[in-house]
Amino acid sequence: MSTRMKDEMNMSTRILAGLVLAMGAATLSAADAGAPLVADQPGTQTERWLQLQRDGNAASRQVQSATPAERERSMQRLLDSYSHPIPEYFGEDDGGSFER
């Protein structure tokens, strides 16, 4: 068998393998397309909290707004945060303590 024929067979094998992989991926994608992203009935407590938040059924009817003084303090905290240099790296002992 000549080198050219071997090269052509290798190329054909690669193309065939690529087509098989592409068809498999398309089949998996089509199977997932019918599944909803969010379940109708949440199964875990976390899913129930997320659904409650998403639907907005427990949202407060009272409009919540900050006073001008609160907004000013918030903006000042933001501006003050820019005055601290960002360290090159965070060491294990740099962040305070944490008890388990």
Buried (B, 14 or more C-beta within 10 A) or exposed (E): EEEEEEEEEEEEEEEEEEEEEEEEEEEEEEEEEEEEEEEEEBEEEEEEEEBEEEEEEEEEEEEEEEEEEEEEEEEEEEEEEEEEEEEEEEEEEEEEEEEE
